[in-house]
Amino acid sequence: MSRRRVLAALLPSLVLAVLLSGLAAPATAEHEVFYRFTVLGYVRDARGQPVAEATVQVVRDKTGFSYLGVTDARGLFLVLTRLGDESVGEALTVRQGTTERRIAVAFDPTNHTDERGTRVDFEGARAMEHAAWFRSTLLNVVGVTTRH
């Protein structure tokens, strides 16, 4: 068999081996703490009553990419965004209906243990950020604030 035919016969196997090795190679998991920023909060009407099934949109202003969440019966929403360490200081717009709040992404990029995020509440036509309430709200909702 000629050298050319041997190479032609082996080429598909070599390509497959390279592709499979790339799939098996360790990759940084995007579900890790340092690749996400969580925006959570509550949507309430002007009387303070929870609004169920309301859509909340979080827009990454730098790219225009948006992430969506929907409130539960308590008016609670939770939106996970893909933001890495380099995203500190970026602007996000959090919107519910016609009400919106622009926030700056804030976290310690050296901390890869604690969850990163903020809390934004909508009440009637007002939107308020309560960054200091993020950890306690997350703990109440999912029961964990750190990666084990």
N, C-alpha and C positions, 0 to 999 in steps of 0.2 A: 504494500500500500504506500502511495506517495506521501511525502511529508505534508503536502497541501491538503490531501484528503483526511489525514489524521487530525490536522488542526481544525478543518471544517467539521469533523465529527465531534471533536472535543469542545468546540466553541460554545454550543448551547449549554453544556454541562458547566463550563467555567463561568459563564454569565449567571446561571442559576446559583452557583456556589457563592459568587460575589454578592448577589442580591440577598440571598438568605443570610449570609454573614453580617450584612448591614442591618438586617432586621433583628438579629440576635445580639448585636452590640449594645452595650449599656447606653441608655440615653437619659437625659435629665427629664424626669417625669413632670409634666405640666400640672399635675394635681398637687404638687408639693407646695408648702406654704409660701416659698419665695417666688412662686409664679402666679399667685392670685391675690386679689384684693376684693374683699367682700363689702358690699353696700347692703345694709338691712335697715328696717324701720317699720313704721306703721302708717297706714293711710286711714284717716278718719274724716268724716264729714264736718261741716261747720258747727254741728251740735256736739261733736266729740264722739260720735258713734262709729264703730269700725265699718270700713267699706270692703266687702268681700269681692273677689274676682276683678279687682282693679289692676290694670297693667302699669307697671313701673319700668321706665326705660333709663338705662345708664349709658351715656354716650362718652366715648373717649374722644375728647375734643381734638387731639393731635391727629387722629386718623379718621374720625367720623364713624368708626365702628360702634355699633350699639349692642347692648346686652339687655335682655328682657326678663322680667319677673312678674308674677301674678300674686296678689294677696290671697291669704286664706280667710277663713271665717272670722278670725280675730283682727283682720286688717294687716297682718304681718306679711312682709315681703323679704326675700333674701336673693340678691343677685351676685353671682360670682363673676368677676372679670379676670382676664388674663393680663396681669401687669407684673413685670419683673422688678428686680432691684433698681434698674436704671430708670424706673418710672416715677421715682419720688419727685414731687412738685408738679407733676402733670395735672392738667385741668380735666375734670369730669363734669358733665352736666347730668343731673338726676332729674327726671321729668315724670310727672303723673298728670295726665290730661294736659291742661294748659299751664299748670304750675310747675316751675322748675327752680332748681338751686344749683349753682355752680360751686364746686368744691375743689380743693387742691389735695392731691394724693399725699398723705403723710404717714410715714412709718420709718423704722430704723432698718436700713438695708443690710446691716450686719446681723440682725436677729432673724435666724431661719427656724425658730422654734414657735414663737407666738403667732397666732392668726393676725392677719393684717386687714384693716377695714375701718369703716365708719358707720354711724347711724344717721339716717336722714328721715325725719317724720314729716308727713303731710297732714295738715288739718285745715279743711276748707280750701281757701286760696293761698294758704301759707305753707312754706317749706322751710324747715329748720334743721341744721346739722347739729348733732350732739355726739361729737367724736368721743368724748369721755365716757359715754354710755355704751360704746360698742362692745367691750369685753363682757360686761355684766349682761347685756341683752343676748349676746351669743351664748353665754353660759346657760342662761335661762331657756333658750330655744333648743340648743343642740347638746348642751351638757359638757362642752369641752372648749378650751380656748388656746390649747397648746398642742403641738405635735409630740407624740410619745415615741 
